[in-house]
């Protein structure tokens, strides 16, 4: 079997009860089963096969060919299956046995056909049912093989003129070798067909292949000369008209991110980057405009830079399952981008809170440098957690096996897998990051609630900042929930989380910058600080 590239699934030895062995064959997915046992054990085997369903159009059994007719009906009391049950299980099995009489009817070396020789044999035995009488025809071919080998040896010895066949002794190795060589090279047409021997001295016999169909055993083919000849008048009829497969066809698929989805998300992120660059250029170019200056342009620049980094996060996804560096880059860009974008809004809200809700009702000086240091502190804490994470437990690419999909009709088993970034202690470090961001978000919500009633013309974006914080809080919790829930649904996870990042980032910067652009270009003379002259920097006072 190994030389023929046939995989051996299992070998089971049956002692008394075959139940365990049959169940093992079932569990290991055996499709072609070769059974070597007597008929009484075959009844027990097929009773168990019937119980576990190891039969039918997808299962092929090969058995010995010399069982008695209707052998499955001779069941013992220990078998708790009916004859109908066993017949249903054995239907369609193949049997192989050596041919006693060549069905092709070729004339033998004696000048008689196989049937004529059989008739002569029966006449000599008076048609008596002698024990193993069927072996008599095998003996006929054996005598001919021996006679031809001896005859050839006698001729060879006579040609040499050294000694005669009658001079043979068991100490004469040369004559023994010559006799063995002639026997190996003997070939003739016998009762069983063409008689010859292989290199091991075994008979190259003809074998009959039969199949049980509808309770009737019929020959369907012959095996000889290393080939099978299917008989045209008894074609092989498979159940269902389809030749069964020897095993379930397993299709292994590594699920990857949809290229069309990735391109679409990247295009949206690219548009967002362009929009951020436009806003950043406006914020820098018109930083002296009163309406821009009153909204703390330095902090707005920090928020814009954070937005740029957040947009870039979606580009790392297609590479995040290729190298652990991409996994780490994605985490860093998301964390740093969030810290900068939200940190800028948080700092501006903190300034409003300190100035207008301070307990002493005294105006305090809160400079940009102080607020920028606050944002740097947030970024530093996040980066420190990530660095410790990467040092202690760096990312690895692991393969997760998804639930197997089975197509019973086509005998196909689809095994999908997905690659993910993973580290053994990620739940602890991710918990630290999420906890820290959650605390800052909740504090930002508190500040937004405290400053929601502040109405100062100079603080033209205090309400917008509050709306941005609410927007970020809601979408952040939604993004974390989706990311943890749909981590094995690659496309859906990437699509939803990326859209959340893009929407949150775009809404935030639009709420902050668009009012400045509208206000600046709608009344340029009023808001142009160079024309009007110096104004008090209310947020800094």
FENRA-V438846 format. One record per residue. N is the residue number from 1. RES is the residue in three letters. SS is DSSP state (2 for helix, 1 for strand, 0 for the rest). Layout:
n->N res->RES ss->SS
n->N res->RES ss->SS
This chain:
n->1 res->UNK ss->0
n->2 res->UNK ss->0
n->3 res->UNK ss->0
n->4 res->UNK ss->0
n->5 res->UNK ss->0
n->6 res->UNK ss->0
n->7 res->UNK ss->0
n->8 res->UNK ss->0
n->9 res->UNK ss->0
n->10 res->UNK ss->0
n->11 res->UNK ss->0
n->12 res->UNK ss->0
n->13 res->UNK ss->0
n->14 res->UNK ss->0
n->15 res->UNK ss->0
n->16 res->UNK ss->0
n->17 res->UNK ss->0
n->18 res->UNK ss->0
n->19 res->UNK ss->2
n->20 res->UNK ss->2
n->21 res->UNK ss->2
n->22 res->UNK ss->2
n->23 res->UNK ss->2
n->24 res->UNK ss->2
n->25 res->UNK ss->2
n->26 res->UNK ss->2
n->27 res->UNK ss->2
n->28 res->UNK ss->0
n->29 res->UNK ss->0
n->30 res->UNK ss->0
n->31 res->UNK ss->0
n->32 res->UNK ss->1
n->33 res->UNK ss->1
n->34 res->UNK ss->1
n->35 res->UNK ss->0
n->36 res->UNK ss->0
n->37 res->UNK ss->0
n->38 res->UNK ss->0
n->39 res->UNK ss->2
n->40 res->UNK ss->2
n->41 res->UNK ss->2
n->42 res->UNK ss->2
n->43 res->UNK ss->2
n->44 res->UNK ss->2
n->45 res->UNK ss->2
n->46 res->UNK ss->2
n->47 res->UNK ss->2
n->48 res->UNK ss->2
n->49 res->UNK ss->2
n->50 res->UNK ss->2
n->51 res->UNK ss->2
n->52 res->UNK ss->2
n->53 res->UNK ss->0
n->54 res->UNK ss->0
n->55 res->UNK ss->0
n->56 res->UNK ss->0
n->57 res->UNK ss->0
n->58 res->UNK ss->0
n->59 res->UNK ss->0
n->60 res->UNK ss->1
n->61 res->UNK ss->1
n->62 res->UNK ss->1
n->63 res->UNK ss->1
n->64 res->UNK ss->1
n->65 res->UNK ss->0
n->66 res->UNK ss->0
n->67 res->UNK ss->0
n->68 res->UNK ss->0
n->69 res->UNK ss->0
n->70 res->UNK ss->0
n->71 res->UNK ss->2
n->72 res->UNK ss->2
n->73 res->UNK ss->2
n->74 res->UNK ss->0
n->75 res->UNK ss->0
n->76 res->UNK ss->0
n->77 res->UNK ss->0
n->78 res->UNK ss->0
n->79 res->UNK ss->0
n->80 res->UNK ss->0
n->81 res->UNK ss->0
n->82 res->UNK ss->0
n->83 res->UNK ss->2
n->84 res->UNK ss->2
n->85 res->UNK ss->2
n->86 res->UNK ss->2
n->87 res->UNK ss->2
n->88 res->UNK ss->2
n->89 res->UNK ss->2
n->90 res->UNK ss->2
n->91 res->UNK ss->0
n->92 res->UNK ss->0
n->93 res->UNK ss->0
n->94 res->UNK ss->1
n->95 res->UNK ss->1
n->96 res->UNK ss->1
n->97 res->UNK ss->1
n->98 res->UNK ss->1
n->99 res->UNK ss->0
n->100 res->UNK ss->0
n->101 res->UNK ss->0
n->102 res->UNK ss->0
n->103 res->UNK ss->0
n->104 res->UNK ss->0
n->105 res->UNK ss->0
n->106 res->UNK ss->0
n->107 res->UNK ss->0
n->108 res->UNK ss->0
n->109 res->UNK ss->0
n->110 res->UNK ss->0
n->111 res->UNK ss->0
n->112 res->UNK ss->0
n->113 res->UNK ss->0
n->114 res->UNK ss->2
n->115 res->UNK ss->2
n->116 res->UNK ss->2
n->117 res->UNK ss->2
n->118 res->UNK ss->2
n->119 res->UNK ss->2
n->120 res->UNK ss->2
n->121 res->UNK ss->2
n->122 res->UNK ss->2
n->123 res->UNK ss->2
n->124 res->UNK ss->2
n->125 res->UNK ss->0
n->126 res->UNK ss->0
n->127 res->UNK ss->0
n->128 res->UNK ss->0
n->129 res->UNK ss->0
n->130 res->UNK ss->0
n->131 res->UNK ss->0
n->132 res->UNK ss->0
n->133 res->UNK ss->2
n->134 res->UNK ss->2
n->135 res->UNK ss->2
n->136 res->UNK ss->2
n->137 res->UNK ss->2
n->138 res->UNK ss->2
n->139 res->UNK ss->2
n->140 res->UNK ss->2
n->141 res->UNK ss->2
n->142 res->UNK ss->2
n->143 res->UNK ss->2
n->144 res->UNK ss->2
n->145 res->UNK ss->2
n->146 res->UNK ss->2
n->147 res->UNK ss->2
n->148 res->UNK ss->2
n->149 res->UNK ss->2
n->150 res->UNK ss->2
n->151 res->UNK ss->2
n->152 res->UNK ss->2
n->153 res->UNK ss->2
n->154 res->UNK ss->2
n->155 res->UNK ss->2
n->156 res->UNK ss->2
n->157 res->UNK ss->2
n->158 res->UNK ss->2
n->159 res->UNK ss->2
n->160 res->UNK ss->2
n->161 res->UNK ss->0
n->162 res->UNK ss->0
n->163 res->UNK ss->0
n->164 res->UNK ss->0
n->165 res->UNK ss->2
n->166 res->UNK ss->2
n->167 res->UNK ss->2
n->168 res->UNK ss->0
n->169 res->UNK ss->0
n->170 res->UNK ss->0
n->171 res->UNK ss->0
n->172 res->UNK ss->0
n->173 res->UNK ss->2
n->174 res->UNK ss->2
n->175 res->UNK ss->2
n->176 res->UNK ss->2
n->177 res->UNK ss->2
n->178 res->UNK ss->2
n->179 res->UNK ss->2
n->180 res->UNK ss->2
n->181 res->UNK ss->2
n->182 res->UNK ss->2
n->183 res->UNK ss->2
n->184 res->UNK ss->2
n->185 res->UNK ss->0
n->186 res->UNK ss->0
n->187 res->UNK ss->0
n->188 res->UNK ss->1
n->189 res->UNK ss->1
n->190 res->UNK ss->1
n->191 res->UNK ss->0
n->192 res->UNK ss->0
n->193 res->UNK ss->1
n->194 res->UNK ss->1
n->195 res->UNK ss->1
n->196 res->UNK ss->0
n->197 res->UNK ss->1
n->198 res->UNK ss->0
n->199 res->UNK ss->0
n->200 res->UNK ss->0
n->201 res->UNK ss->0
n->202 res->UNK ss->0
n->203 res->UNK ss->1
n->204 res->UNK ss->0
n->205 res->UNK ss->0
n->206 res->UNK ss->0
n->207 res->UNK ss->1
n->208 res->UNK ss->1
n->209 res->UNK ss->1
n->210 res->UNK ss->1
n->211 res->UNK ss->1
n->212 res->UNK ss->1
n->213 res->UNK ss->1
n->214 res->UNK ss->0
n->215 res->UNK ss->0
n->216 res->UNK ss->1
n->217 res->UNK ss->1
n->218 res->UNK ss->1
n->219 res->UNK ss->1
n->220 res->UNK ss->1
n->221 res->UNK ss->1
n->222 res->UNK ss->1
n->223 res->UNK ss->1
n->224 res->UNK ss->1
n->225 res->UNK ss->0
n->226 res->UNK ss->0
n->227 res->UNK ss->1
n->228 res->UNK ss->1
n->229 res->UNK ss->1
n->230 res->UNK ss->1
n->231 res->UNK ss->0
n->232 res->UNK ss->0
n->233 res->UNK ss->0
n->234 res->UNK ss->0
n->235 res->UNK ss->0
n->236 res->UNK ss->0
n->237 res->UNK ss->0
n->238 res->UNK ss->0
n->239 res->UNK ss->2
n->240 res->UNK ss->2
n->241 res->UNK ss->2
n->242 res->UNK ss->0
n->243 res->UNK ss->0
n->244 res->UNK ss->0
n->245 res->UNK ss->0
n->246 res->UNK ss->0
n->247 res->UNK ss->0
n->248 res->UNK ss->0
n->249 res->UNK ss->1
n->250 res->UNK ss->1
n->251 res->UNK ss->1
n->252 res->UNK ss->1
n->253 res->UNK ss->1
n->254 res->UNK ss->1
n->255 res->UNK ss->1
n->256 res->UNK ss->0
n->257 res->UNK ss->0
n->258 res->UNK ss->0
n->259 res->UNK ss->2
n->260 res->UNK ss->2
n->261 res->UNK ss->2
n->262 res->UNK ss->2
n->263 res->UNK ss->2
n->264 res->UNK ss->2
n->265 res->UNK ss->2
n->266 res->UNK ss->2
n->267 res->UNK ss->2
n->268 res->UNK ss->2
n->269 res->UNK ss->2
n->270 res->UNK ss->2
n->271 res->UNK ss->2
n->272 res->UNK ss->2
n->273 res->UNK ss->2
n->274 res->UNK ss->2
n->275 res->UNK ss->2
n->276 res->UNK ss->2
n->277 res->UNK ss->2
n->278 res->UNK ss->2
n->279 res->UNK ss->2
n->280 res->UNK ss->2
n->281 res->UNK ss->2
n->282 res->UNK ss->2
n->283 res->UNK ss->2
n->284 res->UNK ss->2
n->285 res->UNK ss->2
n->286 res->UNK ss->0
n->287 res->UNK ss->0
n->288 res->UNK ss->0
n->289 res->UNK ss->0
n->290 res->UNK ss->2
n->291 res->UNK ss->2
n->292 res->UNK ss->2
n->293 res->UNK ss->2
n->294 res->UNK ss->0
n->295 res->UNK ss->0
n->296 res->UNK ss->0
n->297 res->UNK ss->2
n->298 res->UNK ss->2
n->299 res->UNK ss->2
n->300 res->UNK ss->2
n->301 res->UNK ss->2
n->302 res->UNK ss->2
n->303 res->UNK ss->2
n->304 res->UNK ss->2
n->305 res->UNK ss->2
n->306 res->UNK ss->2
n->307 res->UNK ss->2
n->308 res->UNK ss->2
n->309 res->UNK ss->2
n->310 res->UNK ss->2
n->311 res->UNK ss->2
n->312 res->UNK ss->2
n->313 res->UNK ss->2
n->314 res->UNK ss->2
n->315 res->UNK ss->2
n->316 res->UNK ss->2
n->317 res->UNK ss->2
n->318 res->UNK ss->2
n->319 res->UNK ss->2
n->320 res->UNK ss->0
n->321 res->UNK ss->0
n->322 res->UNK ss->0
n->323 res->UNK ss->0
n->324 res->UNK ss->2
n->325 res->UNK ss->2
n->326 res->UNK ss->2
n->327 res->UNK ss->2
n->328 res->UNK ss->2
n->329 res->UNK ss->2
n->330 res->UNK ss->2
n->331 res->UNK ss->2
n->332 res->UNK ss->2
n->333 res->UNK ss->2
n->334 res->UNK ss->2
n->335 res->UNK ss->2
n->336 res->UNK ss->2
n->337 res->UNK ss->2
n->338 res->UNK ss->2
n->339 res->UNK ss->2
n->340 res->UNK ss->2
n->341 res->UNK ss->2
n->342 res->UNK ss->2
n->343 res->UNK ss->2
n->344 res->UNK ss->2
n->345 res->UNK ss->2
n->346 res->UNK ss->2
n->347 res->UNK ss->2
n->348 res->UNK ss->2
n->349 res->UNK ss->2
n->350 res->UNK ss->2
n->351 res->UNK ss->2
n->352 res->UNK ss->2
n->353 res->UNK ss->2
n->354 res->UNK ss->2
n->355 res->UNK ss->2
n->356 res->UNK ss->2
n->357 res->UNK ss->0
n->358 res->UNK ss->0
n->359 res->UNK ss->0
n->360 res->UNK ss->0
n->361 res->UNK ss->0
n->362 res->UNK ss->0
n->363 res->UNK ss->0
n->364 res->UNK ss->0
n->365 res->UNK ss->0
n->366 res->UNK ss->0
n->367 res->UNK ss->0
n->368 res->UNK ss->2
n->369 res->UNK ss->2
n->370 res->UNK ss->2
n->371 res->UNK ss->2
n->372 res->UNK ss->2
n->373 res->UNK ss->2
n->374 res->UNK ss->2
n->375 res->UNK ss->2
n->376 res->UNK ss->2
n->377 res->UNK ss->2
n->378 res->UNK ss->2
n->379 res->UNK ss->2
n->380 res->UNK ss->2
n->381 res->UNK ss->2
n->382 res->UNK ss->2
n->383 res->UNK ss->2
n->384 res->UNK ss->2
n->385 res->UNK ss->2
n->386 res->UNK ss->2
n->387 res->UNK ss->2
n->388 res->UNK ss->2
n->389 res->UNK ss->2
n->390 res->UNK ss->2
n->391 res->UNK ss->2
n->392 res->UNK ss->2
n->393 res->UNK ss->0
n->394 res->UNK ss->0
n->395 res->UNK ss->0
n->396 res->UNK ss->1
n->397 res->UNK ss->1
n->398 res->UNK ss->1
n->399 res->UNK ss->1
n->400 res->UNK ss->1
n->401 res->UNK ss->1
n->402 res->UNK ss->0
n->403 res->UNK ss->0
n->404 res->UNK ss->0
n->405 res->UNK ss->1
n->406 res->UNK ss->1
n->407 res->UNK ss->1
n->408 res->UNK ss->0
n->409 res->UNK ss->0
n->410 res->UNK ss->0
n->411 res->UNK ss->0
n->412 res->UNK ss->1
n->413 res->UNK ss->1
n->414 res->UNK ss->1
n->415 res->UNK ss->1
n->416 res->UNK ss->1
n->417 res->UNK ss->1
n->418 res->UNK ss->1
n->419 res->UNK ss->1
n->420 res->UNK ss->1
n->421 res->UNK ss->1
n->422 res->UNK ss->1
n->423 res->UNK ss->0
n->424 res->UNK ss->0
n->425 res->UNK ss->0
n->426 res->UNK ss->2
n->427 res->UNK ss->2
n->428 res->UNK ss->2
n->429 res->UNK ss->2
n->430 res->UNK ss->2
n->431 res->UNK ss->2
n->432 res->UNK ss->2
n->433 res->UNK ss->2
n->434 res->UNK ss->2
n->435 res->UNK ss->2
n->436 res->UNK ss->2
n->437 res->UNK ss->2
n->438 res->UNK ss->2
n->439 res->UNK ss->2
n->440 res->UNK ss->2
n->441 res->UNK ss->2
n->442 res->UNK ss->2
n->443 res->UNK ss->2
n->444 res->UNK ss->2
n->445 res->UNK ss->2
n->446 res->UNK ss->2
n->447 res->UNK ss->2
n->448 res->UNK ss->2
n->449 res->UNK ss->2
n->450 res->UNK ss->2
n->451 res->UNK ss->0
n->452 res->UNK ss->0
n->453 res->UNK ss->0
n->454 res->UNK ss->0
n->455 res->UNK ss->0
n->456 res->UNK ss->0
n->457 res->UNK ss->0
n->458 res->UNK ss->0
n->459 res->UNK ss->0
n->460 res->UNK ss->0
n->461 res->UNK ss->0
n->462 res->UNK ss->2
n->463 res->UNK ss->2
n->464 res->UNK ss->2
n->465 res->UNK ss->2
n->466 res->UNK ss->2
n->467 res->UNK ss->2
n->468 res->UNK ss->2
n->469 res->UNK ss->2
n->470 res->UNK ss->2
n->471 res->UNK ss->2
n->472 res->UNK ss->2
n->473 res->UNK ss->2
n->474 res->UNK ss->2
n->475 res->UNK ss->2
n->476 res->UNK ss->2
n->477 res->UNK ss->2
n->478 res->UNK ss->2
n->479 res->UNK ss->2
n->480 res->UNK ss->2
n->481 res->UNK ss->2
n->482 res->UNK ss->2
n->483 res->UNK ss->2
n->484 res->UNK ss->2
n->485 res->UNK ss->2
n->486 res->UNK ss->0
n->487 res->UNK ss->0
n->488 res->UNK ss->0
n->489 res->UNK ss->0
n->490 res->UNK ss->2
n->491 res->UNK ss->2
n->492 res->UNK ss->2
n->493 res->UNK ss->2
n->494 res->UNK ss->2
n->495 res->UNK ss->2
n->496 res->UNK ss->2
n->497 res->UNK ss->2
n->498 res->UNK ss->2
n->499 res->UNK ss->2
n->500 res->UNK ss->2
n->501 res->UNK ss->2
n->502 res->UNK ss->2
n->503 res->UNK ss->2
n->504 res->UNK ss->2
n->505 res->UNK ss->2
n->506 res->UNK ss->2
n->507 res->UNK ss->2
n->508 res->UNK ss->2
n->509 res->UNK ss->2
n->510 res->UNK ss->2
n->511 res->UNK ss->2
n->512 res->UNK ss->2
n->513 res->UNK ss->2
n->514 res->UNK ss->2
n->515 res->UNK ss->2
n->516 res->UNK ss->2
n->517 res->UNK ss->2
n->518 res->UNK ss->2
n->519 res->UNK ss->2
n->520 res->UNK ss->2
n->521 res->UNK ss->2
n->522 res->UNK ss->2
n->523 res->UNK ss->0
n->524 res->UNK ss->2
n->525 res->UNK ss->2
n->526 res->UNK ss->2
n->527 res->UNK ss->2
n->528 res->UNK ss->0
n->529 res->UNK ss->2
n->530 res->UNK ss->2
n->531 res->UNK ss->2
n->532 res->UNK ss->2
n->533 res->UNK ss->0
n->534 res->UNK ss->0
n->535 res->UNK ss->0
n->536 res->UNK ss->0
n->537 res->UNK ss->0
n->538 res->UNK ss->2
n->539 res->UNK ss->2
n->540 res->UNK ss->2
n->541 res->UNK ss->0
